[in-house]
Amino acid sequence: MTKAGFGKAQRRAVRLLAILLSCLLPLPAAAADWLVLLVDRSNSIDAEELRLQREAYIRLLNDEWVVAALQNTQVAIVEFDTRAQVVAHWDSAQGAAARYSRLSPDGLRGQTAIGNAVDRALQLLAGKQGRMIIDISADGRENRDERLLVKARRKATERAITINGLVITDEEGPELMDYFNREVATGFVLPVERREDFYEALRDKLFLEIAGTPPPETQKVPR
C-alpha cells in the first residue's frame, strides 16, 4: 500500500470504528480532567513546519466545540526536542492557547527525546486525580534514550494515564505508526500524511479522546 493510501485508509477505519462504537456504547460523562499536549519541535521539523503546528494547536484550543468539550479540563502544553519545555502550565483550553501564542521563536533544536517528554508530562500529572491523558504529536522515533521511554510508558500504564499519538508519517508511513503503537502509545494512534492536514487530524484525535467519536463534518471549521 502506498504511504498516501495508508494514511487515508487508517483515518477512514478509525472514523468508522468510532462511529460504530458510539452506536453501541454510552459516551463518557466528561472529558479528561487533565490533558498534557506534547508537541515535537526536534530538528527534523523546520521553522515553517513548527509554525504550522503551533498555529494548529492554538486554533484547536480556541475552537468553540473544543472549548465546550474541555470546559472542566485543565490543559498543559510541552514542546520537546532533546529538552522538554513546559510552554503553557495548567490552564483552561483558551488560557493555554493564549500562553502558547506568546511563545518566542526557537533557536537550534535537538533530538527527538520522546521518553523525556513523557516523563515531564508525568511530573506535571503527579498527585492529580481523575481522567488523565498525554497527547503526543511527533514525526520520528525516540533517538535519545529508549530506556527512559520504556520506563515512562510503564509508569503511565501503572497510573492509568492514557498516551495517545498523532504521527506525522512523512517517509516512514506504516513503520512509524507501528513503532508508536508498539513503543509509545497506550491508547490509540492516528496518522497525518501532510502537514497541511495537521489541524483536522489533531481535531479528530482530540474528539476521539474526549467524546469517543470524531467531530461531525458540520462541526469542521473552514480554513
Backbone as JSON, one array per atom type, in Angstrom:
{
  "sequence": "MTKAGFGKAQRRAVRLLAILLSCLLPLPAAAADWLVLLVDRSNSIDAEELRLQREAYIRLLNDEWVVAALQNTQVAIVEFDTRAQVVAHWDSAQGAAARYSRLSPDGLRGQTAIGNAVDRALQLLAGKQGRMIIDISADGRENRDERLLVKARRKATERAITINGLVITDEEGPELMDYFNREVATGFVLPVERREDFYEALRDKLFLEIAGTPPPETQKVPR",
  "N": [[0.84, -1.2, 0.0], [0.5, 2.25, -0.72], [2.08, 5.14, 0.8], [0.31, 7.36, 0.95], [-2.16, 6.1, 0.55], [-2.21, 4.47, 2.77], [-2.44, 6.32, 4.95], [-4.96, 7.56, 4.46], [-6.64, 5.33, 4.51], [-6.29, 4.45, 7.14], [-7.33, 6.62, 8.62], [-10.01, 6.59, 7.75], [-10.77, 4.09, 8.71], [-10.51, 4.41, 11.51], [-12.42, 6.44, 11.96], [-14.78, 5.09, 11.16], [-14.83, 2.93, 12.98], [-15.05, 4.33, 15.41], [-17.55, 5.56, 15.1], [-19.23, 3.33, 14.94], [-18.81, 2.21, 17.49], [-19.84, 4.26, 19.04], [-22.5, 3.99, 18.6], [-23.11, 1.75, 20.01], [-22.2, 1.95, 22.61], [-22.45, 3.91, 25.64], [-21.43, 7.36, 25.79], [-18.52, 8.82, 27.38], [-18.98, 10.55, 30.48], [-17.65, 12.9, 30.93], [-14.98, 15.03, 29.78], [-11.38, 14.61, 29.69], [-9.87, 15.2, 32.87], [-7.37, 16.21, 33.18], [-5.1, 17.19, 30.79], [-2.28, 16.76, 28.9], [-0.47, 18.18, 26.35], [1.91, 17.17, 24.13], [4.32, 18.43, 22.07], [6.2, 17.99, 19.23], [9.29, 19.44, 18.48], [11.67, 18.88, 17.31], [14.85, 18.64, 15.5], [14.15, 17.62, 13.03], [11.98, 18.93, 12.18], [11.26, 21.77, 10.45], [11.42, 25.44, 10.64], [9.1, 26.56, 9.48], [7.32, 24.4, 9.47], [7.09, 23.96, 12.2], [5.86, 26.32, 12.92], [3.37, 25.98, 11.66], [2.4, 23.81, 13.13], [2.2, 24.91, 15.72], [0.31, 26.93, 15.28], [-1.86, 25.33, 14.63], [-2.43, 24.02, 17.08], [-3.06, 26.25, 18.7], [-5.27, 27.27, 17.34], [-6.98, 25.06, 17.57], [-7.43, 24.93, 20.37], [-8.92, 27.16, 20.73], [-11.19, 26.65, 19.37], [-14.7, 26.58, 19.25], [-16.2, 24.27, 19.77], [-14.34, 22.54, 20.87], [-13.56, 24.01, 23.12], [-15.96, 23.93, 24.54], [-16.15, 21.17, 24.99], [-13.94, 20.75, 26.58], [-14.4, 22.16, 28.89], [-14.21, 21.7, 31.65], [-11.66, 20.85, 31.93], [-8.21, 20.87, 32.67], [-5.44, 22.1, 30.95], [-2.15, 21.52, 29.77], [0.83, 22.41, 27.99], [3.61, 21.04, 26.39], [6.58, 21.52, 24.72], [8.97, 19.64, 22.88], [12.3, 18.55, 22.27], [15.48, 17.52, 22.44], [15.32, 18.56, 24.95], [12.59, 19.06, 27.28], [10.19, 21.34, 27.38], [8.01, 23.17, 29.33], [5.57, 25.02, 28.0], [3.12, 26.08, 28.38], [1.52, 26.23, 31.33], [-0.76, 24.56, 33.64], [-4.04, 25.31, 32.7], [-7.15, 26.66, 31.42], [-8.53, 25.54, 28.22], [-8.54, 27.73, 26.38], [-6.98, 29.52, 27.83], [-4.52, 28.18, 27.9], [-3.97, 28.22, 25.17], [-3.64, 30.98, 24.77], [-1.33, 31.46, 26.28], [0.47, 29.89, 24.85], [0.51, 31.17, 22.39], [2.09, 33.33, 22.86], [4.66, 32.47, 22.76], [8.1, 32.72, 22.05], [10.11, 32.59, 19.0], [12.19, 29.69, 18.37], [15.68, 28.8, 18.75], [18.39, 26.81, 17.71], [17.49, 23.37, 17.49], [17.09, 20.15, 19.11], [17.36, 16.55, 19.44], [14.88, 13.87, 19.03], [13.47, 13.35, 21.77], [11.39, 11.49, 23.06], [10.82, 9.95, 25.33], [11.78, 11.57, 27.42], [10.02, 13.69, 27.17], [7.53, 12.47, 27.77], [8.1, 11.69, 30.37], [8.33, 14.22, 31.55], [5.7, 15.07, 31.29], [4.48, 13.25, 33.02], [5.51, 14.16, 35.43], [4.18, 16.61, 35.59], [1.64, 15.65, 36.0], [1.74, 14.5, 38.46], [0.32, 13.59, 41.53], [-2.22, 14.29, 40.73], [-5.75, 13.71, 40.3], [-8.36, 11.78, 38.76], [-9.41, 11.6, 35.29], [-6.74, 11.22, 33.13], [-4.76, 12.3, 30.41], [-2.12, 11.97, 28.12], [-1.11, 13.52, 25.29], [0.47, 13.14, 22.35], [2.25, 14.54, 19.61], [4.27, 13.81, 16.85], [7.07, 13.36, 14.56], [8.89, 11.38, 14.34], [11.0, 8.69, 15.64], [11.94, 7.8, 19.04], [15.13, 8.92, 19.72], [17.04, 9.35, 21.6], [16.97, 8.3, 24.31], [16.06, 5.3, 24.79], [15.55, 3.61, 26.93], [14.54, 5.3, 28.9], [12.12, 6.02, 27.72], [10.76, 3.53, 27.72], [10.55, 3.14, 30.48], [9.04, 5.43, 31.26], [6.67, 5.05, 29.84], [5.77, 2.68, 31.04], [5.31, 3.61, 33.64], [3.21, 5.39, 33.14], [1.2, 3.58, 32.38], [0.9, 2.14, 34.76], [-0.21, 4.11, 36.35], [-2.62, 4.49, 35.21], [-2.75, 6.36, 33.16], [-3.5, 7.59, 30.05], [-1.79, 7.41, 26.96], [-1.92, 8.9, 23.93], [-1.38, 9.13, 20.36], [-0.39, 11.26, 17.61], [0.8, 10.84, 14.53], [3.08, 12.17, 12.33], [3.52, 11.05, 9.32], [5.19, 11.22, 6.98], [8.01, 10.01, 5.4], [8.26, 7.46, 6.54], [5.8, 6.2, 7.05], [3.74, 3.34, 7.43], [5.57, 1.97, 9.08], [6.41, 3.8, 11.04], [3.99, 4.3, 12.3], [3.5, 1.74, 13.34], [5.61, 1.6, 15.16], [4.92, 3.64, 17.03], [2.49, 2.62, 18.01], [3.43, 0.32, 19.21], [5.58, 1.05, 20.92], [5.18, 3.56, 22.12], [2.47, 4.72, 22.49], [-0.31, 4.09, 24.7], [-2.89, 4.12, 24.28], [-4.62, 5.06, 21.48], [-3.44, 5.64, 18.07], [-3.19, 8.03, 15.52], [-2.66, 8.75, 12.03], [-1.08, 11.41, 10.13], [-0.57, 12.54, 6.97], [0.16, 14.81, 5.47], [1.42, 17.97, 6.38], [-0.25, 20.09, 6.06], [-2.68, 19.05, 6.67], [-2.69, 18.81, 9.35], [-4.12, 20.2, 11.37], [-6.86, 19.33, 11.15], [-6.54, 16.58, 11.56], [-5.52, 16.6, 14.15], [-7.71, 17.67, 15.49], [-9.65, 15.7, 15.05], [-8.45, 13.65, 16.56], [-8.5, 14.68, 19.16], [-11.27, 14.83, 19.67], [-11.92, 12.11, 19.54], [-10.58, 11.27, 21.8], [-11.9, 12.61, 23.94], [-14.62, 12.36, 23.57], [-15.23, 10.03, 22.26], [-16.01, 9.82, 19.63], [-15.37, 10.92, 16.23], [-15.39, 14.44, 15.25], [-18.46, 15.64, 13.86], [-18.89, 16.32, 10.33], [-20.15, 18.72, 9.98], [-19.24, 20.22, 12.02], [-16.73, 21.01, 11.41], [-14.34, 23.56, 11.13], [-14.01, 26.07, 8.71], [-11.1, 26.51, 6.66]],
  "CA": [[0.0, 0.0, 0.0], [1.27, 3.48, -0.75], [2.01, 5.95, 2.03], [-0.92, 8.16, 0.94], [-3.28, 5.2, 0.75], [-2.18, 4.03, 4.17], [-2.96, 7.35, 5.83], [-6.39, 7.73, 4.25], [-7.33, 4.12, 4.97], [-6.26, 4.44, 8.6], [-8.28, 7.61, 9.15], [-11.37, 6.1, 7.5], [-11.04, 2.97, 9.62], [-10.72, 4.94, 12.87], [-13.71, 7.14, 11.97], [-15.86, 4.1, 11.11], [-14.86, 2.21, 14.25], [-15.57, 5.22, 16.46], [-18.98, 5.76, 14.89], [-19.9, 2.09, 15.32], [-18.77, 2.1, 18.95], [-20.72, 5.27, 19.65], [-23.88, 3.5, 18.49], [-23.29, 0.62, 20.91], [-21.79, 2.25, 23.98], [-22.66, 5.29, 26.09], [-20.24, 8.2, 25.76], [-18.06, 9.22, 28.71], [-19.74, 11.67, 31.04], [-16.86, 14.13, 30.94], [-13.68, 14.98, 29.12], [-10.27, 14.41, 30.63], [-9.69, 16.23, 33.89], [-6.02, 16.74, 32.98], [-4.65, 16.88, 29.43], [-0.96, 17.3, 28.56], [-0.18, 18.14, 24.93], [3.34, 17.12, 23.85], [4.49, 18.9, 20.68], [7.55, 17.74, 18.73], [9.95, 20.55, 17.81], [13.02, 18.41, 17.09], [15.5, 19.22, 14.33], [13.56, 17.11, 11.79], [10.88, 19.83, 11.87], [11.83, 23.08, 10.18], [10.74, 26.56, 11.29], [7.76, 26.72, 8.92], [6.5, 23.28, 9.95], [6.81, 24.22, 13.62], [4.87, 27.4, 12.97], [2.07, 25.39, 11.31], [1.96, 23.0, 14.27], [1.79, 25.8, 16.82], [-0.94, 27.57, 14.89], [-2.92, 24.32, 14.71], [-2.8, 23.84, 18.49], [-3.72, 27.47, 19.18], [-6.6, 27.3, 16.72], [-7.78, 23.99, 18.15], [-7.81, 25.24, 21.74], [-9.89, 28.25, 20.67], [-12.36, 26.15, 18.65], [-15.83, 26.64, 20.18], [-16.62, 22.92, 20.15], [-13.3, 22.01, 21.74], [-13.68, 24.75, 24.38], [-17.12, 23.38, 25.25], [-15.86, 19.8, 25.42], [-12.88, 20.79, 27.59], [-14.71, 23.25, 29.82], [-13.77, 21.37, 33.01], [-10.35, 20.21, 31.79], [-7.0, 21.67, 32.75], [-4.56, 21.76, 29.83], [-0.76, 21.98, 29.78], [1.5, 22.16, 26.71], [5.05, 20.83, 26.5], [7.32, 21.31, 23.48], [10.14, 18.82, 23.19], [13.33, 18.02, 21.38], [16.28, 16.88, 23.48], [14.72, 19.08, 26.17], [11.12, 19.09, 27.38], [9.92, 22.67, 27.93], [6.6, 23.5, 29.59], [5.32, 26.33, 27.39], [1.85, 26.55, 28.96], [1.21, 25.44, 32.53], [-2.18, 24.21, 33.76], [-4.97, 26.41, 32.44], [-8.26, 26.26, 30.54], [-8.1, 25.39, 26.82], [-8.23, 29.04, 25.8], [-5.86, 30.09, 28.57], [-3.3, 27.53, 27.41], [-3.73, 28.74, 23.83], [-3.12, 32.34, 24.89], [0.06, 31.36, 26.73], [1.25, 29.31, 23.76], [0.62, 32.16, 21.32], [3.12, 34.31, 23.22], [5.96, 31.82, 22.75], [9.06, 33.29, 21.11], [10.73, 31.6, 18.09], [13.3, 28.94, 18.95], [16.94, 28.72, 18.03], [18.7, 25.45, 17.29], [16.72, 22.36, 18.21], [17.83, 18.9, 19.28], [16.87, 15.25, 19.0], [13.5, 13.52, 19.35], [13.51, 12.67, 23.06], [10.0, 11.24, 23.44], [10.79, 9.48, 26.71], [11.95, 12.73, 28.3], [8.77, 14.46, 27.11], [6.51, 11.73, 28.53], [8.48, 11.78, 31.78], [7.96, 15.57, 32.02], [4.24, 15.08, 31.43], [4.16, 12.52, 34.25], [5.8, 15.07, 36.55], [3.07, 17.58, 35.66], [0.43, 14.95, 36.45], [1.96, 13.94, 39.79], [-0.64, 13.99, 42.56], [-3.52, 14.63, 40.15], [-6.78, 12.68, 40.35], [-9.32, 11.86, 37.66], [-9.01, 11.06, 33.99], [-5.54, 11.91, 32.68], [-4.34, 11.94, 29.06], [-0.95, 12.58, 27.49], [-1.42, 13.57, 23.86], [1.75, 13.46, 21.74], [2.38, 14.6, 18.16], [5.69, 13.71, 16.51], [7.33, 12.87, 13.21], [10.0, 10.43, 14.35], [11.15, 7.77, 16.76], [12.86, 8.14, 20.12], [16.53, 8.72, 19.32], [17.87, 9.88, 22.68], [17.07, 7.41, 25.47], [14.99, 4.31, 24.68], [15.22, 3.06, 28.25], [13.67, 6.25, 29.59], [10.79, 5.89, 27.13], [10.17, 2.3, 28.25], [10.23, 3.37, 31.89], [7.96, 6.41, 31.36], [5.44, 4.4, 29.34], [5.32, 1.75, 32.07], [4.76, 4.42, 34.73], [1.89, 5.88, 32.71], [0.28, 2.45, 32.45], [0.66, 1.84, 36.18], [-1.03, 5.18, 36.93], [-3.84, 4.58, 34.4], [-2.67, 7.57, 32.32], [-3.52, 7.2, 28.65], [-0.94, 8.11, 26.0], [-2.38, 8.79, 22.54], [-0.4, 9.73, 19.47], [-0.66, 11.74, 16.25], [2.09, 10.6, 13.88], [3.31, 12.78, 11.02], [4.16, 9.86, 8.76], [6.24, 11.57, 6.03], [8.58, 8.92, 4.59], [8.23, 6.16, 7.2], [4.48, 5.61, 6.87], [3.27, 2.28, 8.34], [6.59, 1.58, 10.05], [6.37, 4.74, 12.17], [2.73, 4.02, 13.01], [3.71, 0.51, 14.11], [6.5, 1.94, 16.27], [4.17, 4.38, 18.04], [1.54, 1.7, 18.63], [4.15, -0.7, 19.97], [6.56, 1.54, 21.87], [4.88, 4.87, 22.71], [1.08, 4.9, 22.93], [-1.05, 3.07, 25.46], [-4.24, 4.25, 23.74], [-4.66, 4.93, 20.02], [-2.55, 6.48, 17.26], [-3.71, 8.43, 14.22], [-1.63, 9.29, 11.14], [-1.33, 12.57, 9.28], [0.45, 12.46, 5.91], [0.6, 16.13, 5.05], [1.34, 18.92, 7.48], [-1.42, 20.96, 5.83], [-3.84, 18.37, 7.26], [-2.39, 18.6, 10.76], [-5.17, 20.72, 12.24], [-8.04, 18.46, 11.15], [-6.17, 15.32, 12.21], [-5.43, 16.89, 15.58], [-9.07, 17.86, 15.99], [-10.25, 14.36, 15.08], [-7.9, 12.88, 17.67], [-8.98, 15.22, 20.43], [-12.65, 14.42, 19.86], [-11.92, 10.69, 19.87], [-10.12, 11.14, 23.18], [-12.79, 13.14, 24.98], [-16.04, 12.06, 23.34], [-15.4, 8.69, 21.71], [-16.36, 9.88, 18.21], [-14.79, 12.07, 15.52], [-16.35, 15.54, 15.12], [-19.24, 15.61, 12.63], [-18.38, 17.22, 9.29], [-20.77, 20.05, 10.14], [-18.54, 20.95, 13.06], [-15.41, 21.41, 10.95], [-14.19, 25.0, 10.93], [-13.37, 26.3, 7.42], [-9.72, 27.01, 6.7]],
  "C": [[0.87, 1.24, 0.0], [1.13, 4.23, 0.55], [0.72, 6.74, 2.1], [-2.13, 7.29, 1.2], [-3.38, 4.73, 2.17], [-2.82, 5.06, 5.08], [-4.45, 7.51, 5.7], [-7.16, 6.52, 4.76], [-7.38, 4.07, 6.49], [-7.28, 5.41, 9.18], [-9.72, 7.15, 8.93], [-11.73, 4.99, 8.47], [-11.31, 3.45, 11.04], [-12.06, 5.64, 12.98], [-14.86, 6.13, 12.03], [-15.98, 3.35, 12.43], [-15.46, 3.06, 15.37], [-17.07, 5.42, 16.33], [-19.76, 4.51, 15.3], [-19.94, 1.92, 16.84], [-19.72, 3.07, 19.61], [-22.17, 4.85, 19.57], [-24.16, 2.41, 19.51], [-23.06, 0.96, 22.37], [-22.13, 3.67, 24.37], [-21.36, 6.07, 26.06], [-19.8, 8.52, 27.19], [-18.81, 10.46, 29.19], [-18.98, 12.97, 30.97], [-15.58, 13.93, 30.17], [-12.61, 14.65, 30.15], [-10.26, 15.54, 31.65], [-8.37, 16.96, 33.69], [-5.51, 16.27, 31.63], [-3.31, 17.56, 29.18], [-0.72, 17.1, 27.07], [1.33, 18.21, 24.73], [3.56, 17.4, 22.37], [5.96, 18.76, 20.27], [8.11, 18.99, 18.03], [11.41, 20.17, 17.51], [13.58, 18.91, 15.76], [15.02, 18.64, 13.0], [12.38, 17.98, 11.34], [11.45, 21.23, 11.65], [10.95, 24.19, 10.77], [9.31, 26.74, 10.78], [6.82, 25.62, 9.4], [6.15, 23.47, 11.42], [5.76, 25.31, 13.76], [3.47, 26.85, 12.66], [1.53, 24.56, 12.46], [1.44, 23.89, 15.39], [0.46, 26.46, 16.5], [-2.1, 26.59, 14.98], [-3.38, 24.11, 16.15], [-3.53, 25.07, 19.03], [-5.13, 27.57, 18.62], [-7.52, 26.26, 17.34], [-8.3, 24.37, 19.53], [-8.72, 26.45, 21.85], [-11.16, 27.86, 19.91], [-13.54, 26.05, 19.62], [-16.27, 25.26, 20.65], [-15.62, 22.29, 21.12], [-13.37, 22.69, 23.11], [-14.84, 24.21, 25.2], [-16.83, 21.99, 25.8], [-14.85, 19.77, 26.56], [-13.15, 21.81, 28.69], [-14.25, 22.97, 31.25], [-12.38, 20.74, 33.03], [-9.23, 21.24, 31.93], [-6.0, 21.17, 31.71], [-3.17, 22.31, 30.09], [-0.13, 21.61, 28.45], [3.0, 22.08, 26.95], [5.61, 20.68, 25.09], [8.59, 20.53, 23.8], [11.03, 18.6, 21.97], [14.21, 17.19, 22.31], [15.76, 17.29, 24.86], [13.2, 18.88, 26.14], [10.76, 20.37, 28.1], [8.42, 22.88, 28.11], [6.36, 24.91, 29.07], [3.97, 26.9, 27.8], [1.52, 25.65, 30.14], [-0.3, 25.28, 32.63], [-3.08, 25.43, 33.63], [-6.16, 25.82, 31.67], [-7.72, 26.11, 29.12], [-7.69, 26.73, 26.23], [-7.08, 29.73, 26.52], [-4.54, 29.5, 28.12], [-2.95, 28.03, 26.02], [-3.13, 30.13, 23.87], [-1.66, 32.33, 25.33], [0.95, 30.88, 25.59], [1.48, 30.33, 22.65], [1.7, 33.2, 21.6], [4.53, 33.74, 23.19], [6.87, 32.44, 21.69], [9.63, 32.21, 20.2], [11.93, 30.94, 18.76], [14.56, 29.08, 18.12], [17.17, 27.3, 17.56], [17.94, 24.45, 18.14], [17.47, 21.03, 18.18], [17.12, 17.68, 18.76], [15.43, 15.01, 19.47], [13.48, 12.69, 20.64], [12.09, 12.47, 23.59], [9.91, 10.81, 24.9], [10.91, 10.62, 27.7], [10.68, 13.56, 28.33], [7.67, 13.78, 27.92], [6.82, 11.8, 30.01], [8.13, 13.16, 32.35], [6.46, 15.68, 32.2], [3.81, 14.36, 32.71], [4.45, 13.36, 35.48], [4.67, 16.1, 36.72], [1.81, 16.95, 36.25], [0.58, 14.34, 37.85], [0.95, 14.49, 40.79], [-2.02, 14.33, 42.03], [-4.46, 13.43, 40.24], [-7.72, 12.86, 39.17], [-8.76, 11.27, 36.39], [-7.86, 11.89, 33.43], [-5.09, 11.38, 31.32], [-3.07, 12.7, 28.69], [-1.13, 12.42, 25.99], [-0.17, 14.04, 23.12], [1.65, 13.52, 20.23], [3.87, 14.62, 17.84], [5.85, 13.16, 15.1], [8.49, 11.88, 13.17], [10.02, 9.58, 15.6], [12.01, 8.39, 17.87], [14.28, 7.91, 19.63], [17.51, 9.28, 20.35], [18.07, 8.87, 23.81], [15.89, 6.43, 25.46], [14.58, 3.77, 26.04], [14.31, 3.99, 29.04], [12.25, 6.19, 29.03], [10.07, 4.66, 27.66], [9.7, 2.51, 29.69], [9.04, 4.32, 32.04], [6.64, 5.81, 30.9], [4.88, 3.43, 30.38], [4.71, 2.49, 33.25], [3.37, 4.94, 34.38], [0.85, 4.78, 32.81], [-0.08, 2.14, 33.89], [-0.26, 2.87, 36.83], [-2.33, 5.39, 36.15], [-3.91, 5.89, 33.61], [-2.59, 7.12, 30.87], [-2.55, 8.05, 27.83], [-1.47, 7.85, 24.61], [-1.41, 9.53, 21.63], [-0.99, 10.21, 18.15], [0.68, 11.71, 15.53], [2.12, 11.28, 12.52], [4.16, 11.79, 10.25], [5.29, 10.16, 7.8], [6.72, 10.33, 5.28], [8.39, 7.55, 5.22], [6.89, 5.45, 7.12], [4.12, 4.55, 7.89], [4.28, 1.91, 9.41], [6.58, 2.5, 11.28], [5.1, 4.56, 12.98], [2.89, 2.79, 13.89], [4.57, 0.79, 15.33], [5.73, 2.65, 17.38], [3.15, 3.49, 18.74], [2.23, 0.73, 19.58], [4.95, -0.13, 21.13], [6.17, 2.81, 22.62], [3.48, 4.91, 23.31], [0.61, 3.75, 23.82], [-2.52, 3.09, 25.03], [-4.22, 4.05, 22.24], [-3.7, 5.9, 19.35], [-3.24, 6.77, 15.94], [-2.58, 8.97, 13.35], [-2.05, 10.61, 10.52], [-0.2, 12.59, 8.25], [1.03, 13.82, 5.57], [0.44, 17.11, 6.2], [0.19, 19.91, 7.31], [-2.68, 20.37, 6.46], [-3.72, 18.22, 8.77], [-3.54, 19.04, 11.66], [-6.37, 19.77, 12.31], [-7.74, 17.12, 11.79], [-6.09, 15.49, 13.72], [-6.82, 17.02, 16.2], [-9.81, 16.52, 16.08], [-9.76, 13.59, 16.3], [-8.42, 13.38, 19.01], [-10.43, 14.8, 20.69], [-12.76, 12.93, 20.17], [-11.53, 10.47, 21.32], [-11.2, 11.52, 24.19], [-14.24, 12.77, 24.79], [-16.27, 10.67, 22.77], [-15.78, 8.66, 20.24], [-15.6, 11.02, 17.54], [-15.82, 13.18, 15.42], [-17.14, 15.4, 13.84], [-18.69, 16.6, 11.62], [-18.94, 18.63, 9.46], [-20.07, 20.88, 11.19], [-17.18, 21.46, 12.59], [-15.37, 22.92, 10.68], [-13.49, 25.23, 9.6], [-11.96, 26.84, 7.61], [-9.69, 28.5, 6.39]]
}
